[in-house]
Amino acid sequence: MIGKKKKSGRDHPLVLLDPEKNEIMTCNLTEIVIPEDIVIRLSIRYFDDEEPCEIHRSAVRKRFLMEILSKLEEKPEVAIAELDPDCQACFPENVKFLRMIC
């Protein structure tokens, strides 16, 4: 149907868990906010670009989301410590595990 978007894997809800694996909150993977300093750091890493344009910002976000998604496809629950340090920094300190709801 025209105008309908196919649901992508990035739209799956995530459960953010504390160290005891109690639910803190549920959000969509695409709702995770990447702080500006991390966007710039990743843009420098991937593109050697200290002032990323919207194309580079979008690519940084996609790589960030794909890293998390690839870990969650390997197993249903992932420790934050298993993620790249820049990805880890995007989650509140009390979040220690991620679980994708299928």
ABEGO torsion letter per residue (X at the ends): XBGBBBBBAAABBBBBBBAAGBBABBBBAAABBBBAAAAAAAAAAAAGBABBBAAAAAAAAAAAAAAAAAAAAABABBBAAABBAAAAAABBAABABBBBBX
